[in-house]
């Protein structure tokens, strides 16, 4: 009798565990905080806490059409839907946005994953007057290409991808942007309408290319006006930003421009800037760590400038806090262990000569603390090799869940320019047509997914022996209880039966809570000339 009761208890425990592992959403999306693995294997930095649409419904993108209101089966319809959701693509090709001046493709509902790696054929290109604007939290976007259509004139706010007022817990991974009329990527806060801080953002492994007619790479910060009382300091409400392992290529300036309360610029490659690599501004807290800056035909000699403008004898901007170490400027500064302070100089501030060294009071000698999902930091030279080998929307999943190469013509060309030292002189391309025109994207054939659960039938059968592990309305099943749902295992190209290491869960806040600013260590008094210690990157079998 006792033996029977024990067996019943064991069976009951197994049943409870099984129900829990397949019903992550039974107590609401907040319950997912208990399994706070990174957004996906390889996600790093402040935005890696994003859960995106984990455990939510699967919405299939079955048409390249776009309009307002959104057509059924369109990407816009998925983006505008509510509740946790994952957009999977059943079509490949170019989505031409219904976007004219004053109209944006805006994401305003939280808990969204856009899985561009599921698109067949040549993948997805989004083309429009302007691109995607994110004004919410817990968004994951991977393997998308966003290009502007080349019509009109240089106009503020015509960005390819933007994170604006109210955005937090957002990660952009392996995306490609080109032909912006302002900044290709923007993380920017305005005074109006009043909104929470922009925080917990990662942009990683992206190609940010070819700003048109002196347009820029990336802008991080917010509006600023010290000429009024009280001063407007929206930029100080932008913090916990990670920009790492990206390729900035053929942008005239702002690779990136940073004025925020906490930004990490780590392991990026910048090739063929125009007037300067980028700008630091105002009471900026920023790290420049182990980046690789390679001049090209249109590059001038300056690397970074800091703008600290004052009027008359009164400073307008308070002093910044800048950490800089381990960087390489090809041809002019190739010893990353040397003191990096001369790489950032004054801009044309009143009363100072351009190019003058910044005062040491601006300098910080300890980097910003890493996030719970830290960036794997490489040396600048290793980052150069790594980024040129793996950046942009360069792959997709086949029906067995394997990653296969899938770069498009624009990325192939600009990456080759960065490798060979070739490309634009003067001010860069004036139009997409001057850069070779809009690429033709093959439609391909989508994988069969009989139960519409987001997982290809072939992969699901290999992994589970049947098509029983999910539905279009609930993707919360987690067969191996590692924190990633079964659908995420497919999207991550890992597989339940793969030998990839199980991610170690890390404690984090409830996803609906906003991250707090990363505390900045008090500067030490003794300068440190050596770069941050180089970490050997841990190989991962997924992207």
N, C-alpha and C positions, 0 to 999 in steps of 0.2 A: 504494500500500500504506500509506504513511504517512497519507494522507488518510483511508483507511478506518479505520485504528486511532484516529485523532483523533475521527472520528464515533462510533466505539464508546465511546470514553472519555466523550464528551459525553453520549451516550445513557445510559451507566452512571451518570454523575453526576446526571442528571435523575431516573433511577429511584430512586437512593438518597435524593435530596431528597424525592421523592413519598412513598416508604415512611416516611421519618422524620416528614413532616408529617401523615401519617394514622395514625401509631402512637405517639402520645405516651405511652401507658401501657406500651409494650413493656419498659421498664426500671423499671417501678413508678411510683407517683404522685410520688415524689421527683424524677423527671426533669422534672416540670413547673416546678420552681424556675427552670429556665433561661429560661423565658418568663414572667417574673413581672410581667405586666401587672396593673393593679388588678383587683379582683373583678369589676367591670363599669365601663363608661364612666360617669363621674360619681361613682364611689366615692371617698371621701376620708377621711383620718384614719387612726388606728392600726389599725383593723380592715380596711382596704381591701386588706391583703396576703392576705386569705383567698382560697383557691382553691376552697372549697366542694367540689362533686362534679365539678369539671372533668375531662372525659375519661372519666367513668365510665359505668355502665349507666344506662339510662332506665327508671324505674319509673312506670307510669301509675296515677294515683289515679282509680279507676273507681266508687267508692261513697262516699257520705257517712256510711256506718255506722262506728261505733267500738265496740270492746269490748276486754277483756283475757281471753284472748290476742287479738292483732290479727287482724281479718278480712282475707282476701285482697283486694287492691285498695284498701285503706284508707290514709289518710295515716299512721296509726300504723305500719302494716306497712312503709311506705317509710322512715319515720324510724328504725325499729328495725333495718333491714337493715344489712349490713356492706359495707365497701368504698366507693369513690367512686360516688356515685349522684345523680341529679337526679330530683326528684319533679315530674311534670307532671300537670296536672289535666284529666280528661275530663268532669268534673261541676262544676256550680256550685250553690251553696246553703249551708246551715248544717250543719256537722259538730258534733254534740253529743257532747262527750267523755265517755267512761266514767270520770269522775273524781270521787271522793268524798274526804272529809277523809282525809289520809294517803296518797292515791294521786295521782301526778303523770303528766303526759304528758312523759316525759323523753327527751331526745336524748343518748345516751351513746356512739354510734359516730361517728367523725369522717368528714370529707369528704362533706358533704351540702349540696345546694342545693334549697331549696323555692321553686319558681317559681309563686307565686300569680297572676302575670300571665297564665298559660296557661289559667286557669279560664274557662269560657264564661259567658254570661248576666251575672248581677250579681256574679260573683266568689265568693270563699270567705269565710265567717264561721266562726270556731271559737268554740264556746260551751261553757263548762264551769264546774265548781265552782272550779277553778283552771286556769291556762293552760299554756304551754309552758315547760319548764325545760331549759336547755342546759348540759351538763356535759362538753363535749368541745371539740375544735378543728376549725377550718376548716369553718365553717357559714355559709351565705348564706341569708337569709330575706328575700323580697321580696313585696310586694303581698298581705299577709295581714291579716285583721282578727281580733282576739282579744278577746272580751267575756266577762265572768263572768256567771253565771246569776242572780245576785241573791238566792240562798237562803243561809240561815245568818246569821252575824254577822261583824263585823270580826275578822279572824284573821290573825296574822302569817304571812307567806309565801304568802298568796293573791294571787299576782301574775299578770298577763296574760302577760308575757314575762319570763323570768328567766335570767340567766347566772350560774351558781354555780360551786362548787369545781371547778377544772380547766378552765374555759372559756378559750380563747384563739383568736385569729385568727377572730373572729366579726363579721359585719356584718348589721345589721337595717336595711332600707331600705324606705321607702314602705309602712310598716305602720300600722295603726290599732288603738288599744286604748281600752277604755272600761269603766267600772263596776267598778273594782277595789275590793277590801276592805282592801288594804294599800297597796303601791305598784303602780302600773300596770306599771312596768318596774323591774326590780331587777338590779343588778350587784353581787353580795354574796358574801363569803367567810366561811365558818364555820370554827371550830377543828377540828371533827370531821365526817367523817373527814379525816385529814391529806391535803393535796392540793397540787398546784403552784399558782403564782400565777395570778390572773385578770388577763389582759393582752392587748393587741391587740384592743380592742373598739371598734366604731363603731355608734352609733345615729343615723341621719340621715333627714331628710324624713318623720318619723313624726308622727301625731296622737296625743297622749297626753291622754285626756279623762275628765272627770266621775268622779273618785273618789267613791265612795258614802259618805255620812255622815262627812265630814271625812277621807276617805282621800286618798292622796297621788299625786304624779306619778312621781318616779323616785328611787331610793335607790342610791348608789354608795359602796361601801366594804366593811367587814367588821367582825366582832365586835371588841370592845375592852374591856379591863379592866385599868386601872392600879392596881387595889386588891389585886392578887395579885403574888407574886414567883416567877419573873420575870413581867412583865406580858404579857398577851395582846394582840398587835398584829396581828391578821389583816388589818386595813385597810391596813397598809403593804405587803401582798402583792397589792394591787390597784393597777395602774398602766397607763400607756399606754392611756387611755380617751378617746375622742372623742365628744362629744355636740353635734351641730351641725344647724342648719336644721330644728329640730323645732318643732311647735306644742303647747305645754302650755296646756290650757284647762279651766277650772272644776275645778281640783284645789286642795284647801285649803292644801297646803304641799308642800315638797320638789319644787321645779320647776327643778333637782333639789336634793337633799341630797347633799353631797359630803364624804367623808373618805377620802382615798386618797393614794397616793404619786405621783400624776400624772394629772390629768384636765383636758381642754380643754372648756370650755362656751362655744360660739361660735355667734353668729348664730341663736340660738333666740328664739322669740316666746312670751311668757308672758302669758296673759290671764285676768283674774278669779280670782286666787288668793284665799285666805282670810286666814289670820293673817299670812303673809309669803310672799314668793316662794320662798325656800329657806334652806338652812342650810349653812354651812361648819363643820367640826368637827375638833378634835384637831390632830395634826401633819399638816395637810392641805397638799398641793401642788396648786394649782388655778389655772386661768386663767378669768376671766370677760371675754370679748371681744365687743364689738359686738352685744350682745343687746338686745332690745326688750321692755320690761316695761310692759304696759298694764293699769291697774286696771279693775275692773268693779264691779257692784253689791255683791259680797260682799267686796271687797278692803279690807284695812286698809293703813295707810300704809307699813309697813315693807317694805323690799326684802330684803336679805340680813342674816342674823345669823351671828356666829361664836360657837360654844360652846367655851370654854376653862375648864371647871369646875375648881376646886381645892377641897380639903378642908382646913379650918383655914387654915394659912398656907402649905401646900405645894401647888404646882401638880400636878394630876393629868395634864393633857395638855401635851405639849411645844408649842412655838410653831409656827404654820403658816407657809406660804410662799404668799402670795396675789398674783396679778397681776390688776388690774382696769382696763379702759380701753375707751373707745369706746361705752359703753352708753347707752341712753335709757330713762328712766322717764317715761312719758307723763304730762304734767300737773304734774310736780314736778322733773324733771331732764331737760331737753330739749336741752342742749348737750353732745354726746358728747365734745367736745374739752376740756371742763372737767375738773378733777381728780375722778376717780371714787371716790376713797377714802371719802368720806362715805356711799356707797351700801351699805357693809357695816359693821355696828356690832356691839357686844357683845350677847350674849344676857344672861339673868339670872344671870350669874356671881356667886358669893358675893363681897361686898365691892365690887361695881361696880354703877352704875346702868344699867338697861337702856337701850340706845340710845347708850351712850358710844362715842366713836370708838376704833378699835383702835390700839394702839401701832404706830409706823412700823417697828418691828423685825419685824412680821408681813408687811411689804410687800416684794414683789419687783418690780423695775422692768424686767425683760426677760421676755418670754413663753417658755413651754416651746417647745423646738425642734419644728418641724413634722416629721411622719413622711415616709417616702419617697414617699407618695402624699398630698400636702398638701391641706388644706382650702382651697377657694377662698373667701377671706374677703371679705364685703361690708360696707358700712356698716350700722349698725343700722337705719336707715330703709329702705335697699334690701332688707335681709333681711326686714323686716316685709312688704314687698310680695311678695317672692319666696316666702316660706314660706306666706303665705295663698293664693297662687296654685298652689302645688305642694307639698302634704304629704299624707301618708296614702295608703292603698290606693285611689288615685283613677283608675286606668287598667288596661286589659288589652290584650292583643294580639289583632288580628283574624287571619283566615286568611292574609292577605298580609303579616303581620308588622308592620302599622301599629299605633301606639298610639291607642287610642280612650278617651275619658273614661268613667269607671265608678265614680264615688263612690257611697257608700251614705248612707242617710238621716241617720245619727248624725253623720257628718263634715260633711255639708252644713249641718246645723243649727248645730253648734258653731263652724264656720268663719264662718258668717253672724253668730253672736253676737260673735265676735272682731272682725269688720269693723264691726258696727253699735254695739258697746258694750252689748249686751243680754245677758240670761241670768240665771243663778241669783243670788239673794241669800241671806243667812243662812249656812247650812253646805252648800249644794248639794243635789243629789238624794239621797233616802234609798233609792231602788230604781230598777231599770231601768224599771219600770212608770211611776214618777213622771216619768221622762225620755222617755216616749212609747212604751215597750215595745220588744220585740225586733223588729228589722226583718225583713221578708220578702224573701228573696233569690231572684231569678229563676234558674231552672235553666239556661236557654239551650241551645244545641246546640254540641257541640264540633266543632272543625275535623277534617277527615278526615286521618288519619295512617296510611296503608296499611302502612308498614313499621315502625311503632311506634318510630321513632328520635327522637321528641320534637319533630320539625319538621313543621309543617303541610304537607301535600302541595302545596298551592297555592304557598306561599312557596318550598319546596324546588325546585319546577319553575321558578318565575320566576328563582331564583338560579342553578341548575345545569343546567336543561334536562332533568332526570331525577330519579328518586328513589334515586340511587345513593350518597348521601353520608352514610351512617351506618347504625347498627343499634341494636336495643334493648339489646345487650350491650356496645357500644363506641361512645362518642360523641366519640372523640379526634381525628377528622379536622379539619384546619385548612387549608382550601383556600387562603386568602390568607396563611398563615404569619405572622399578626400577633399570635399568642399566645392569641387567643380561638378556641375550637373553633367549628365550623360551627353546632352547636346553641346555643352561647352567643351567636353573632351573631343568631340568631333570637330568643332570649330577651331580648336587649338591644334588640331592635327596630331594628337597624342595617342588616343586609343586607350580603352580600359585595360587591355591585355598587354600594352606596351611596357617596356622595362624602364621607362623614364621615371626619375625620382618623383615621389609624391611631394608636392609643395608643403612646406611647413606652415601651418596656420599661424597668423600673427594677430595679436590683439589690436583692435581698432575701435573707433567709436561706432555707434549706431549709424548706418548709412545716411539717415535723414538728418543727422546732426552735421553742422558745419565744422570743418577742422579749425583748430585754434592756430594762431600764428606760431611759426617755429621760433623759439627763443634764440636770439643771437648772442653768442658767447662774447664776453668782454674781451676786447683786444689785449693781447699780451704786449708787454713793453719792449721785448726783444724781437727784432725782425727775424723772420725765417725765410731764407732765400730758396730753399729747396722746395720742389713741388710736393703736393699731397702724395702720400705713398701710393704707388701704383699697385692695383689689385689684379691678380690674374683672373680673367673672366672665366666663369664656370660654364662649360659647354651645356647647351640645352638641346634636346631633340625636337623641340617645337619652336615656333616663332612667336 
